[in-house]
């Protein structure tokens, strides 16, 4: 049987072509993935696409790739990347002789595109979509703290209730005003209080029991 008649081989070529080309965009493989992807895609378009539309579909496909690169490097909002993916799908589906073949081609390119994201977990990623994707982790080790230092220092401090707590209100501690909650207890205005818990900027108080 002629290998050209085995359409599933063409779909595999399309899958691997998309996988490696997008992989080259996402991670820095020094062109290795790009060469592999270009080889697979060239095989697909030259062997499994009608002769009179090879060049046009090839151009449309790589125009889609170009839009994805521009979006990742410059625009950073995902719009051009979405348009680029659509162009890639159109380029592989349009030349197919039947709707079924076109559907298989679309599935191949979508699966290849999503599979390329796996490379992000293995190889060094490129600086792409940095404006819409938070890559750095906000950890204490990196100098970040989710708990405000000012509020953290309030734990154990004493003050006075400026309003009635039913069960939330305002307190004064060290001549500063803070919103707080009393944990379901009613506390009258002017009552001495103590801060017993701090979570972010959420402060919980209790009535101060004098000795």
C-alpha positions as a Markdown table, in Angstrom:
| # | Residue | x | y | z |
|---|---|---|---|---|
| 1 | Unk | 0.0 | 0.0 | 0.0 |
| 2 | Unk | 1.3 | 3.5 | -0.9 |
| 3 | Unk | 2.3 | 5.4 | 2.2 |
| 4 | Unk | 0.5 | 8.4 | 0.8 |
| 5 | Unk | -2.8 | 6.5 | 1.0 |
| 6 | Unk | -2.2 | 6.1 | 4.8 |
| 7 | Unk | -3.9 | 9.3 | 5.8 |
| 8 | Unk | -3.2 | 8.7 | 9.5 |
| 9 | Unk | 0.5 | 9.0 | 8.9 |
| 10 | Unk | -0.2 | 12.5 | 7.5 |
| 11 | Unk | -2.1 | 13.3 | 10.7 |
| 12 | Unk | 0.8 | 12.1 | 12.8 |
| 13 | Unk | 3.1 | 14.3 | 10.8 |
| 14 | Unk | 0.8 | 17.2 | 11.4 |
| 15 | Unk | 0.6 | 16.4 | 15.1 |
| 16 | Unk | 4.4 | 16.3 | 15.5 |
| 17 | Unk | 4.9 | 19.3 | 13.3 |
| 18 | Unk | 2.6 | 21.4 | 15.5 |
| 19 | Unk | 4.0 | 19.9 | 18.7 |
| 20 | Unk | 7.6 | 20.8 | 17.9 |
| 21 | Unk | 7.0 | 24.2 | 16.2 |
| 22 | Unk | 5.0 | 25.5 | 19.1 |
| 23 | Unk | 7.4 | 23.8 | 21.5 |
| 24 | Unk | 10.2 | 25.9 | 20.0 |
| 25 | Unk | 8.2 | 29.0 | 20.6 |
| 26 | Unk | 7.5 | 28.1 | 24.2 |
| 27 | Unk | 10.9 | 26.8 | 25.3 |
| 28 | Unk | 14.5 | 27.5 | 24.2 |
| 29 | Unk | 15.7 | 24.5 | 22.3 |
| 30 | Unk | 18.2 | 26.4 | 20.1 |
| 31 | Unk | 16.2 | 25.6 | 17.0 |
| 32 | Unk | 16.2 | 21.8 | 17.4 |
| 33 | Unk | 12.4 | 21.6 | 17.8 |
| 34 | Unk | 11.9 | 24.2 | 15.1 |
| 35 | Unk | 13.8 | 22.1 | 12.5 |
| 36 | Unk | 11.9 | 18.9 | 13.5 |
| 37 | Unk | 8.6 | 20.7 | 13.4 |
| 38 | Unk | 9.4 | 22.3 | 10.0 |
| 39 | Unk | 10.3 | 18.9 | 8.6 |
| 40 | Unk | 7.1 | 17.2 | 9.8 |
| 41 | Unk | 4.9 | 20.1 | 8.5 |
| 42 | Unk | 6.7 | 20.2 | 5.1 |
| 43 | Unk | 6.0 | 16.5 | 4.7 |
| 44 | Unk | 2.3 | 17.0 | 5.6 |
| 45 | Unk | 1.7 | 19.9 | 3.2 |
| 46 | Unk | 3.7 | 18.4 | 0.3 |
| 47 | Unk | 2.5 | 14.8 | 0.5 |
| 48 | Unk | -0.9 | 15.0 | 2.0 |
| 49 | Unk | -2.2 | 18.3 | 0.5 |
| 50 | Unk | -3.5 | 19.0 | -3.0 |
| 51 | Unk | -0.7 | 20.3 | -5.2 |
| 52 | Unk | -2.5 | 23.5 | -6.3 |
| 53 | Unk | -3.0 | 24.7 | -2.7 |
| 54 | Unk | 0.2 | 23.6 | -1.0 |
| 55 | Unk | 1.9 | 27.0 | -1.1 |
| 56 | Unk | -1.2 | 28.9 | 0.0 |
| 57 | Unk | -1.9 | 26.7 | 2.9 |
| 58 | Unk | 1.7 | 26.6 | 3.9 |
| 59 | Unk | 1.7 | 30.4 | 4.0 |
| 60 | Unk | -1.5 | 30.6 | 6.0 |
| 61 | Unk | -0.2 | 28.0 | 8.5 |
| 62 | Unk | 3.0 | 29.9 | 9.2 |
| 63 | Unk | 1.2 | 33.2 | 9.3 |
| 64 | Unk | -0.7 | 31.7 | 12.2 |
| 65 | Unk | 2.6 | 30.8 | 13.8 |
| 66 | Unk | 3.9 | 34.3 | 13.3 |
| 67 | Unk | 0.8 | 35.8 | 15.0 |
| 68 | Unk | 1.3 | 33.6 | 18.0 |
| 69 | Unk | 5.0 | 34.7 | 18.3 |
| 70 | Unk | 4.0 | 38.4 | 17.9 |
| 71 | Unk | 1.3 | 38.0 | 20.6 |
| 72 | Unk | 3.7 | 36.3 | 23.0 |
| 73 | Unk | 6.5 | 38.8 | 22.5 |
| 74 | Unk | 4.7 | 42.1 | 22.0 |
| 75 | Unk | 0.9 | 42.2 | 22.5 |
| 76 | Unk | 0.6 | 39.8 | 25.4 |
| 77 | Unk | -3.2 | 39.6 | 25.5 |
| 78 | Unk | -3.9 | 36.4 | 23.7 |
| 79 | Unk | -5.9 | 37.9 | 20.8 |
| 80 | Unk | -3.4 | 37.4 | 18.0 |
| 81 | Unk | -2.5 | 34.0 | 19.4 |
| 82 | Unk | -6.1 | 32.9 | 19.1 |
| 83 | Unk | -6.3 | 34.2 | 15.5 |
| 84 | Unk | -3.1 | 32.5 | 14.8 |
| 85 | Unk | -4.4 | 29.1 | 16.0 |
| 86 | Unk | -7.5 | 29.6 | 13.9 |
| 87 | Unk | -5.4 | 30.3 | 10.8 |
| 88 | Unk | -3.4 | 27.1 | 11.5 |
| 89 | Unk | -6.6 | 25.1 | 11.8 |
| 90 | Unk | -8.0 | 26.6 | 8.6 |
| 91 | Unk | -4.7 | 25.8 | 6.7 |
| 92 | Unk | -4.8 | 22.1 | 7.6 |
| 93 | Unk | -8.5 | 21.6 | 7.3 |
| 94 | Unk | -9.3 | 23.4 | 4.0 |
| 95 | Unk | -7.3 | 21.1 | 1.7 |
| 96 | Unk | -8.8 | 17.9 | 3.0 |
| 97 | Unk | -11.1 | 16.0 | 0.5 |
| 98 | Unk | -13.8 | 15.1 | 3.1 |
| 99 | Unk | -15.3 | 16.6 | 6.2 |
| 100 | Unk | -14.1 | 13.6 | 8.2 |
| 101 | Unk | -10.5 | 14.1 | 7.1 |
| 102 | Unk | -10.7 | 17.8 | 7.9 |
| 103 | Unk | -12.0 | 17.0 | 11.4 |
| 104 | Unk | -9.1 | 14.6 | 12.0 |
| 105 | Unk | -6.7 | 17.3 | 10.8 |
| 106 | Unk | -8.2 | 19.8 | 13.2 |
| 107 | Unk | -8.0 | 17.3 | 16.1 |
| 108 | Unk | -4.3 | 16.6 | 15.2 |
| 109 | Unk | -3.3 | 20.3 | 15.3 |
| 110 | Unk | -5.3 | 21.0 | 18.5 |
| 111 | Unk | -3.8 | 18.0 | 20.3 |
| 112 | Unk | -0.4 | 18.9 | 19.1 |
| 113 | Unk | -0.8 | 22.5 | 20.3 |
| 114 | Unk | -1.9 | 21.5 | 23.8 |
| 115 | Unk | 0.7 | 18.8 | 24.0 |
| 116 | Unk | 3.5 | 21.3 | 23.4 |
| 117 | Unk | 2.6 | 22.9 | 26.8 |
| 118 | Unk | 4.2 | 19.9 | 28.4 |
| 119 | Unk | 7.6 | 21.2 | 27.3 |
| 120 | Unk | 7.2 | 24.1 | 29.7 |
| 121 | Unk | 7.5 | 21.7 | 32.6 |
| 122 | Unk | 10.7 | 20.1 | 31.3 |
| 123 | Unk | 12.8 | 22.7 | 29.4 |
| 124 | Unk | 13.8 | 26.3 | 30.0 |
| 125 | Unk | 10.9 | 28.5 | 28.9 |
| 126 | Unk | 11.1 | 31.6 | 26.8 |
| 127 | Unk | 9.9 | 35.0 | 27.9 |
| 128 | Unk | 6.4 | 34.8 | 26.5 |
| 129 | Unk | 3.1 | 36.2 | 27.7 |
| 130 | Unk | 4.8 | 37.7 | 30.8 |
| 131 | Unk | 2.2 | 40.4 | 31.1 |
| 132 | Unk | -0.7 | 38.0 | 31.4 |
| 133 | Unk | 0.9 | 35.1 | 33.2 |
| 134 | Unk | 2.4 | 35.4 | 36.7 |
| 135 | Unk | 5.5 | 33.2 | 36.6 |
| 136 | Unk | 7.2 | 34.3 | 39.8 |
| 137 | Unk | 6.0 | 32.9 | 43.1 |
| 138 | Unk | 5.3 | 35.4 | 45.8 |
| 139 | Unk | 7.0 | 33.7 | 48.7 |
| 140 | Unk | 8.7 | 34.9 | 51.8 |
| 141 | Unk | 11.9 | 33.5 | 50.5 |
| 142 | Unk | 11.7 | 35.9 | 47.5 |
| 143 | Unk | 11.0 | 38.8 | 49.8 |
| 144 | Unk | 7.2 | 38.8 | 49.6 |
| 145 | Unk | 4.8 | 38.5 | 52.5 |
| 146 | Unk | 1.1 | 38.1 | 52.1 |
| 147 | Unk | 0.6 | 39.4 | 55.6 |
| 148 | Unk | 1.1 | 43.1 | 56.0 |
| 149 | Unk | 4.0 | 43.8 | 58.4 |
| 150 | Unk | 2.0 | 46.6 | 60.0 |
| 151 | Unk | -1.0 | 44.3 | 60.7 |
| 152 | Unk | 1.2 | 41.4 | 61.8 |
| 153 | Unk | 2.7 | 43.7 | 64.4 |
| 154 | Unk | -0.7 | 44.4 | 65.9 |
| 155 | Unk | -1.1 | 40.8 | 67.3 |
| 156 | Unk | -1.3 | 41.1 | 71.1 |
| 157 | Unk | -1.6 | 44.9 | 71.1 |
| 158 | Unk | -4.2 | 46.6 | 73.3 |
| 159 | Unk | -6.5 | 49.4 | 72.3 |
| 160 | Unk | -10.0 | 50.7 | 72.6 |
| 161 | Unk | -13.3 | 50.2 | 70.7 |
| 162 | Unk | -14.2 | 53.4 | 68.9 |
| 163 | Unk | -17.6 | 52.0 | 67.9 |
| 164 | Unk | -20.1 | 49.4 | 69.1 |
| 165 | Unk | -19.2 | 46.0 | 67.7 |
| 166 | Unk | -22.2 | 44.1 | 66.4 |
| 167 | Unk | -19.9 | 42.2 | 65.7 |
| 168 | Unk | -17.7 | 44.5 | 63.5 |
| 169 | Unk | -16.5 | 48.0 | 64.1 |
| 170 | Unk | -13.5 | 50.3 | 64.5 |
| 171 | Unk | -10.7 | 50.2 | 67.0 |
| 172 | Unk | -7.9 | 52.5 | 68.0 |
| 173 | Unk | -4.4 | 51.0 | 68.6 |
| 174 | Unk | -1.3 | 53.1 | 69.0 |
| 175 | Unk | -3.3 | 56.2 | 67.9 |
| 176 | Unk | -4.3 | 54.5 | 64.6 |
| 177 | Unk | -7.7 | 53.3 | 63.5 |
| 178 | Unk | -8.4 | 49.8 | 62.2 |
| 179 | Unk | -11.4 | 47.8 | 61.2 |
| 180 | Unk | -11.9 | 44.7 | 63.2 |
| 181 | Unk | -14.4 | 42.0 | 64.2 |
| 182 | Unk | -15.2 | 40.7 | 67.6 |
| 183 | Unk | -15.8 | 37.0 | 66.7 |
| 184 | Unk | -19.6 | 37.3 | 67.2 |
| 185 | Unk | -19.5 | 39.1 | 70.5 |
| 186 | Unk | -21.1 | 42.4 | 71.2 |
| 187 | Unk | -18.6 | 45.0 | 72.5 |
| 188 | Unk | -19.6 | 48.5 | 73.5 |
| 189 | Unk | -17.9 | 51.7 | 72.4 |
| 190 | Unk | -15.1 | 52.7 | 74.7 |
| 191 | Unk | -14.4 | 49.2 | 75.9 |
| 192 | Unk | -10.7 | 48.2 | 76.2 |
| 193 | Unk | -9.8 | 45.5 | 73.7 |
| 194 | Unk | -6.9 | 43.2 | 72.8 |
| 195 | Unk | -6.1 | 42.0 | 69.3 |
| 196 | Unk | -6.0 | 38.2 | 69.4 |
| 197 | Unk | -5.8 | 37.2 | 65.8 |
| 198 | Unk | -4.6 | 38.8 | 62.5 |
| 199 | Unk | -5.1 | 37.3 | 59.0 |
| 200 | Unk | -3.9 | 39.5 | 56.3 |
| 201 | Unk | -5.6 | 42.8 | 57.0 |
| 202 | Unk | -8.4 | 41.0 | 59.0 |
| 203 | Unk | -8.2 | 41.8 | 62.7 |
| 204 | Unk | -10.1 | 39.9 | 65.4 |
| 205 | Unk | -10.4 | 41.4 | 68.9 |
| 206 | Unk | -11.6 | 40.4 | 72.3 |
| 207 | Unk | -12.7 | 42.5 | 75.3 |
| 208 | Unk | -9.7 | 43.1 | 77.5 |
| 209 | Unk | -10.2 | 41.4 | 80.9 |
| 210 | Unk | -8.5 | 43.5 | 83.6 |
| 211 | Unk | -6.7 | 41.6 | 86.4 |
